[in-house]
């Protein structure tokens, strides 16, 4: 087919979709039917749909066909769309805050202003942080079940920066990293930006399919595994000690780096030891204070094997040079005086209350979650279309995320991810009632 005719067909479909002549959810002709109707080769018909999919206008679903996307939604809703319109109930992002946290900041700033160390905070800091602050974080990690020397701690600008530092220090473009088939959307964005190949690990109700990971490691040159063993985002699981030991055994057998994301781990009581405690020689433990204190406090930390500290320091130098001294000083003061520990306990209770509301409002729906997490996963019926439901909820002033930002497989599950921590309890109850009504209306 001449290039002009091929492009004309793509342009016709695109115009019909954008102008509403092909409504969201419309099933397009099969590749064979399109080829027969327009006198095309089958491979050319496939190219037409592939180009439309690259434009974000259609989505192909294995065994079901090709469907028109809901174009009123951003293609990566849940990653790029952090700011919602005024009056919108945000069940898309979690920025949990408790009453009185602004007063905590005022008090912390006053105390810092009276300290004798202000001038030092205005200068460049050591790349990994000042020695007494690294020691403070090491003491904090003891409460997380992880015993490390202060020299193994590196202070970074939030957990997302910590993940970036780890990947830059350990991996090269083209390297293969195993990740859960549903995983933290921010890690996906980071791995794609660094041109890493993400190899999906199938998921089970209780954790990653470690047998499948073992088989992947035998067939592909896997360099690392990215894992959230304690309060997985978005599925909420807490891996058992037996699962953690099996993962460590696989990592040792195949000489893998283990990247442990513990951003939400503080919400789970009595979790088994971190991977970094079980395999300290190969695990890089990454966390921060965004969820347990506030998202605006961009202070995070890495606990690493001693032989990897120098490479991580170089990555910090290449990205931010050092964590801002003022922010780190406030964070460490709150660790030392017990504020962080108190906030964590209060947020566990707050998350539990929000999950209770969700169980009540969404009773009978197949929610996947943890009793003290700030999010839940809501699978949809086989014939439901997540994009349509998300768009309908947006019209009802409720922002949610589809499964798209979290999926590392070509097949994207039909599901919604609901963040529970960013609105007051009354707003949460009303927003979840709208979720129930819209999901039922479109199923």
C-alpha positions as CSV (number, residue, x, y, z in Angstrom):
1,X,0.0,0.0,0.0
2,X,1.5,3.4,-0.9
3,X,2.6,5.4,2.1
4,X,0.1,8.2,1.4
5,X,-2.8,5.7,1.5
6,X,-1.6,4.1,4.6
7,X,-1.2,7.5,6.4
8,X,-4.6,8.6,5.1
9,X,-6.2,5.6,6.8
10,X,-4.4,6.3,10.1
11,X,-5.4,10.0,9.8
12,X,-9.0,9.1,9.2
13,X,-9.2,6.9,12.2
14,X,-7.5,9.5,14.3
15,X,-9.8,12.3,13.2
16,X,-12.9,10.1,13.9
17,X,-11.7,9.3,17.4
18,X,-10.7,12.8,18.3
19,X,-14.0,14.3,16.9
20,X,-16.1,11.7,18.8
21,X,-17.4,9.9,15.7
22,X,-15.8,6.8,17.2
23,X,-16.7,6.8,20.9
24,X,-14.4,5.5,23.6
25,X,-14.9,1.8,24.1
26,X,-15.8,1.2,20.4
27,X,-14.4,-2.1,19.2
28,X,-12.7,-1.6,15.9
29,X,-12.7,-4.1,13.0
30,X,-10.3,-7.1,13.3
31,X,-7.0,-6.8,11.5
32,X,-8.3,-9.3,8.9
33,X,-11.5,-7.4,8.4
34,X,-9.7,-4.1,8.1
35,X,-7.3,-5.6,5.5
36,X,-10.2,-7.1,3.5
37,X,-12.3,-3.9,3.6
38,X,-9.5,-1.7,2.4
39,X,-7.6,-4.1,0.2
40,X,-4.5,-4.2,2.4
41,X,-2.0,-6.7,3.3
42,X,-2.6,-8.1,6.8
43,X,0.8,-6.7,8.0
44,X,-0.2,-3.2,6.8
45,X,-3.5,-3.4,8.6
46,X,-1.6,-4.3,11.8
47,X,0.7,-1.3,11.2
48,X,-2.4,1.0,11.1
49,X,-3.5,-0.1,14.5
50,X,0.0,-0.1,15.9
51,X,0.5,3.5,14.9
52,X,-2.9,4.5,16.4
53,X,-1.9,2.7,19.6
54,X,1.4,4.7,19.7
55,X,-0.6,7.9,19.4
56,X,-2.6,6.8,22.5
57,X,-5.9,6.6,20.6
58,X,-6.6,2.8,20.7
59,X,-5.6,-0.1,22.9
60,X,-5.2,-3.7,21.8
61,X,-6.4,-6.4,24.2
62,X,-5.4,-10.0,23.7
63,X,-8.3,-12.2,22.8
64,X,-10.8,-9.3,22.7
65,X,-9.7,-6.9,19.9
66,X,-8.7,-3.3,19.4
67,X,-10.7,-0.6,21.2
68,X,-10.9,3.2,21.1
69,X,-9.3,4.7,24.2
70,X,-10.9,7.3,26.4
71,X,-8.9,10.3,25.1
72,X,-10.2,12.7,27.8
73,X,-7.8,10.9,30.2
74,X,-4.0,11.6,30.1
75,X,-2.3,8.4,28.9
76,X,-0.3,8.1,32.1
77,X,-2.9,9.1,34.6
78,X,-1.5,8.3,38.0
79,X,2.1,9.3,37.1
80,X,2.1,12.8,35.5
81,X,-1.2,14.2,36.8
82,X,-0.3,15.1,40.3
83,X,-2.3,18.3,40.5
84,X,-6.1,17.9,40.4
85,X,-8.6,20.6,39.8
86,X,-10.2,22.5,42.7
87,X,-13.0,20.6,44.2
88,X,-11.8,17.3,42.9
89,X,-11.5,14.4,45.4
90,X,-8.0,13.0,44.8
91,X,-7.9,9.2,45.0
92,X,-5.0,9.2,42.6
93,X,-2.0,10.3,44.8
94,X,-1.3,9.7,48.4
95,X,0.0,12.6,50.5
96,X,-1.2,11.6,53.9
97,X,-1.2,14.4,56.5
98,X,-2.5,14.6,60.1
99,X,-4.0,17.6,61.8
100,X,-1.3,19.8,63.4
101,X,1.6,18.9,61.1
102,X,1.9,22.5,59.9
103,X,2.4,23.5,63.6
104,X,5.1,20.8,63.8
105,X,6.9,22.5,61.0
106,X,6.6,26.0,62.6
107,X,8.0,24.6,65.8
108,X,10.8,22.8,64.0
109,X,11.9,25.9,62.2
110,X,11.9,27.9,65.4
111,X,14.1,25.4,67.1
112,X,16.4,25.3,64.1
113,X,16.7,29.1,64.1
114,X,17.8,29.0,67.7
115,X,20.5,26.3,67.1
116,X,24.2,27.2,66.8
117,X,24.6,25.2,63.6
118,X,22.8,27.4,61.1
119,X,25.9,28.7,59.2
120,X,27.0,25.1,58.5
121,X,23.7,24.3,56.9
122,X,24.2,27.1,54.3
123,X,27.3,25.4,52.9
124,X,27.7,22.3,50.7
125,X,27.3,19.1,52.7
126,X,29.2,15.8,52.2
127,X,27.6,13.9,49.3
128,X,26.3,11.1,51.6
129,X,25.3,13.4,54.4
130,X,27.1,14.6,57.6
131,X,28.4,11.9,59.9
132,X,26.0,12.7,62.8
133,X,23.0,12.7,60.5
134,X,23.9,9.4,58.9
135,X,24.2,8.0,62.5
136,X,20.8,9.4,63.2
137,X,19.3,7.6,60.2
138,X,21.1,4.3,61.2
139,X,19.4,4.6,64.7
140,X,16.0,5.1,62.9
141,X,16.6,2.0,60.8
142,X,17.0,-0.1,63.9
143,X,13.3,0.5,64.6
144,X,12.6,-0.8,61.0
145,X,14.3,-4.1,61.8
146,X,17.6,-3.2,60.0
147,X,21.0,-2.9,61.7
148,X,23.6,-1.0,59.7
149,X,26.7,1.0,60.4
150,X,26.3,4.8,59.8
151,X,29.0,4.5,57.1
152,X,26.6,2.4,55.1
153,X,23.8,5.1,55.1
154,X,23.5,7.7,52.4
155,X,21.1,10.6,52.7
156,X,19.2,11.5,49.5
157,X,16.4,13.9,48.4
158,X,13.5,11.5,48.9
159,X,13.0,7.8,48.1
160,X,12.5,8.5,44.4
161,X,15.9,10.1,44.2
162,X,17.3,7.2,46.2
163,X,16.0,4.7,43.6
164,X,17.5,6.9,40.8
165,X,20.8,6.9,42.6
166,X,20.8,3.1,43.0
167,X,20.0,2.4,39.4
168,X,22.5,4.9,38.1
169,X,25.3,3.5,40.3
170,X,24.6,-0.2,39.7
171,X,23.1,-0.7,36.2
172,X,23.8,0.4,32.6
173,X,21.3,1.1,29.8
174,X,20.1,-2.2,28.4
175,X,20.6,-4.1,31.6
176,X,17.7,-6.4,32.7
177,X,15.9,-5.8,36.0
178,X,13.1,-8.1,37.2
179,X,10.1,-6.3,38.6
180,X,6.6,-7.3,39.7
181,X,4.0,-7.4,36.8
182,X,2.2,-4.7,38.8
183,X,4.7,-2.3,40.5
184,X,5.2,1.2,41.7
185,X,4.5,3.6,38.8
186,X,7.4,5.9,39.7
187,X,9.9,3.1,39.4
188,X,8.5,2.3,35.9
189,X,9.1,5.9,34.8
190,X,12.6,5.8,36.2
191,X,13.6,2.5,34.6
192,X,12.3,3.6,31.3
193,X,14.2,6.9,31.5
194,X,17.4,5.0,32.2
195,X,16.7,2.6,29.4
196,X,16.6,-0.5,31.5
197,X,14.7,-3.6,30.4
198,X,12.0,-4.5,32.9
199,X,11.2,-8.2,33.0
200,X,7.8,-8.8,34.6
201,X,7.5,-11.3,37.5
202,X,4.0,-12.8,37.6
203,X,2.1,-11.9,40.8
204,X,0.1,-14.1,43.1
205,X,-2.3,-13.0,45.9
206,X,0.5,-13.1,48.4
207,X,3.6,-11.9,46.6
208,X,5.7,-12.4,43.4
209,X,5.8,-15.8,41.8
210,X,9.3,-16.7,42.8
211,X,9.3,-19.9,40.8
212,X,8.7,-17.8,37.7
213,X,11.5,-15.5,38.8
214,X,13.9,-18.5,39.1
215,X,13.0,-19.5,35.5
216,X,13.5,-16.0,34.2
217,X,17.0,-15.9,35.8
218,X,17.9,-19.1,34.0
219,X,16.8,-17.8,30.6
220,X,17.7,-14.1,30.7
221,X,20.7,-12.1,32.0
222,X,18.9,-10.6,35.0
223,X,21.1,-8.1,36.9
224,X,18.8,-7.0,39.7
225,X,15.4,-7.4,41.3
226,X,13.2,-4.5,42.4
227,X,11.0,-5.5,45.3
228,X,8.5,-4.1,47.8
229,X,8.4,-6.9,50.3
230,X,6.6,-4.9,53.0
231,X,3.4,-3.2,51.9
232,X,3.6,-3.6,48.2
233,X,2.3,-0.7,46.1
234,X,-0.3,-1.2,44.6
235,X,-1.3,-4.7,45.8
236,X,-0.7,-4.3,49.6
237,X,1.0,-7.6,50.3
238,X,3.6,-8.3,53.0
239,X,5.8,-11.1,51.9
240,X,6.3,-13.9,54.5
241,X,9.7,-14.8,56.0
242,X,9.8,-17.9,53.9
243,X,9.2,-15.9,50.7
244,X,11.9,-13.4,51.6
245,X,14.4,-16.2,52.3
246,X,13.5,-17.8,48.9
247,X,14.1,-14.5,47.1
248,X,17.4,-14.1,48.9
249,X,18.4,-17.6,47.9
250,X,17.6,-16.8,44.2
251,X,19.6,-13.6,44.4
252,X,22.6,-15.4,45.8
253,X,22.4,-18.2,43.3
254,X,22.3,-15.8,40.3
255,X,24.4,-13.0,41.8
256,X,21.6,-10.4,41.7
257,X,21.3,-7.0,43.3
258,X,18.2,-6.7,45.5
259,X,16.6,-3.2,45.5
260,X,14.3,-3.0,48.5
261,X,11.7,-0.2,48.4
262,X,10.4,0.4,51.9
263,X,8.5,3.6,51.4
264,X,5.3,2.3,52.9
265,X,6.8,-0.3,55.2
266,X,6.2,1.7,58.4
267,X,2.5,1.1,58.0
268,X,2.8,-2.7,58.6
269,X,3.2,-3.9,62.1
270,X,5.2,-7.0,62.9
271,X,6.6,-7.5,59.4
272,X,9.4,-10.1,58.9
273,X,12.9,-8.7,58.7
274,X,13.8,-6.5,55.7
275,X,15.7,-8.1,52.8
276,X,18.6,-5.9,53.7
277,X,18.8,-7.7,57.1
278,X,18.6,-11.1,55.5
279,X,21.1,-10.4,52.7
280,X,23.1,-7.4,53.7
281,X,25.9,-8.1,51.1
282,X,23.6,-7.5,48.1
283,X,20.6,-5.5,49.2
284,X,20.1,-1.8,48.7
285,X,17.4,-0.6,51.1
286,X,15.6,2.6,50.0
287,X,13.1,4.6,51.9
288,X,12.3,8.2,53.0
289,X,10.1,10.4,55.1
290,X,7.5,11.5,52.5
291,X,4.7,9.2,53.7
292,X,5.4,9.0,57.4
293,X,5.9,12.7,57.8
294,X,5.0,14.8,54.7
295,X,5.5,14.6,50.9
296,X,7.1,18.1,50.9
297,X,9.9,16.9,53.2
298,X,12.2,15.5,50.5
299,X,14.6,13.6,52.7
300,X,15.3,9.9,52.0
301,X,18.0,7.4,52.6
302,X,19.8,4.4,51.2
303,X,21.3,1.6,53.3
304,X,23.9,-0.2,51.2
305,X,26.6,-2.8,51.3
306,X,29.9,-1.1,52.2
307,X,31.6,-1.9,48.9
308,X,28.8,0.0,47.0
309,X,28.9,3.3,49.0
310,X,31.5,5.0,46.8
311,X,29.5,4.4,43.6
312,X,26.3,5.7,45.2
313,X,28.1,8.8,46.5
314,X,29.2,9.5,42.9
315,X,25.6,9.2,41.7
316,X,24.4,11.6,44.4
317,X,27.2,14.1,43.4
318,X,26.0,13.8,39.7
319,X,22.4,14.5,40.5
320,X,21.9,16.8,43.6
321,X,25.4,17.0,45.1
322,X,23.9,16.7,48.6
323,X,20.6,16.7,50.3
324,X,19.6,20.3,51.4
325,X,21.1,20.8,54.9
326,X,18.1,22.6,56.4
327,X,15.6,19.8,55.4
328,X,17.9,17.1,56.7
329,X,18.5,18.9,60.0
330,X,14.7,19.2,60.6
331,X,14.2,15.6,59.7
332,X,16.9,14.3,62.0
333,X,15.6,16.5,64.8
334,X,12.2,14.9,64.5
335,X,13.7,11.4,64.4
336,X,15.7,12.1,67.6
337,X,12.8,13.7,69.6
338,X,10.3,10.9,68.8
339,X,8.1,12.9,66.4
340,X,8.6,10.5,63.5
341,X,7.8,7.5,65.7
342,X,4.6,9.2,67.0
343,X,3.5,10.2,63.5
344,X,4.0,6.7,62.2
345,X,1.8,5.3,64.9
346,X,-0.9,7.9,64.2
347,X,-0.8,7.3,60.5
348,X,-1.1,3.5,61.0
349,X,-4.3,4.2,62.9
350,X,-5.4,6.7,60.3
351,X,-4.9,4.3,57.5
352,X,-6.7,1.6,59.4
353,X,-9.7,3.9,59.8
354,X,-9.7,4.7,56.1
355,X,-9.6,1.0,55.2
356,X,-12.6,0.5,57.4
357,X,-14.5,3.1,55.5
358,X,-13.5,1.5,52.2
359,X,-14.6,-2.0,53.4
360,X,-18.0,-0.5,54.4
361,X,-18.6,1.5,51.3
362,X,-17.2,-1.0,48.8
363,X,-18.6,-4.1,50.6
364,X,-19.0,-7.0,48.2
365,X,-16.5,-5.6,45.6
366,X,-13.3,-7.5,45.0
367,X,-10.9,-5.2,46.7
368,X,-7.2,-6.2,47.1
369,X,-5.5,-4.4,50.0
370,X,-3.9,-4.5,53.4
371,X,-5.7,-3.4,56.6
372,X,-3.3,-0.6,57.3
373,X,-2.4,0.6,53.8
374,X,-3.2,4.0,52.2
375,X,-4.4,2.4,49.0
376,X,-6.4,-0.4,47.5
377,X,-6.6,-2.3,44.2
378,X,-10.1,-2.7,42.7
379,X,-10.3,-5.3,39.9
380,X,-13.1,-4.7,37.4
381,X,-15.4,-7.0,35.5
382,X,-14.0,-8.6,32.3
383,X,-16.2,-6.5,30.1
384,X,-15.6,-3.2,31.9
385,X,-13.2,-0.6,30.5
386,X,-11.1,1.1,33.2
387,X,-10.5,4.3,31.1
388,X,-14.2,4.9,30.7
389,X,-14.8,4.4,34.4
390,X,-11.9,6.7,35.3
391,X,-13.2,9.4,32.9
392,X,-16.8,9.0,34.3
393,X,-15.4,9.5,37.8
394,X,-13.5,12.5,36.7
395,X,-16.8,14.0,35.5
396,X,-18.1,13.2,39.0
397,X,-15.1,15.2,40.5
398,X,-13.2,12.1,41.7
399,X,-9.7,11.4,40.4
400,X,-8.5,7.8,40.3
401,X,-5.7,5.8,38.5
402,X,-6.2,3.0,36.1
403,X,-3.8,0.0,36.1
404,X,-1.8,1.3,33.1
405,X,0.8,3.2,35.1
406,X,1.5,0.2,37.3
407,X,1.6,-2.6,34.7
408,X,4.9,-3.9,33.3
409,X,3.2,-6.4,31.0
410,X,1.8,-5.7,27.5
411,X,-1.6,-6.9,28.9
412,X,-2.9,-4.3,31.3
413,X,-5.4,-5.6,33.9
414,X,-8.8,-4.1,34.1
415,X,-8.5,-2.4,37.5
416,X,-8.4,0.9,39.4
417,X,-5.9,1.9,42.1
418,X,-7.5,4.1,44.8
419,X,-5.3,6.2,47.1
420,X,-7.1,6.8,50.4
421,X,-4.8,9.2,52.2
422,X,-5.2,12.6,50.5
423,X,-8.7,13.7,51.5
424,X,-10.6,14.0,54.8
425,X,-12.7,11.1,56.0
426,X,-16.1,12.6,55.0
427,X,-14.8,13.4,51.5
428,X,-13.3,9.9,51.3
429,X,-16.6,8.2,52.1
430,X,-18.5,10.3,49.5
431,X,-15.8,9.7,46.8
432,X,-15.8,5.9,47.4
433,X,-19.6,5.9,47.1
434,X,-19.2,7.5,43.7
435,X,-16.6,4.9,42.8
436,X,-19.1,2.2,43.7
437,X,-21.9,3.7,41.7
438,X,-19.9,4.4,38.6
439,X,-18.2,1.0,38.5
440,X,-21.5,-0.8,38.9
441,X,-23.0,1.5,36.2
442,X,-20.3,0.6,33.7
443,X,-20.1,-3.2,34.5
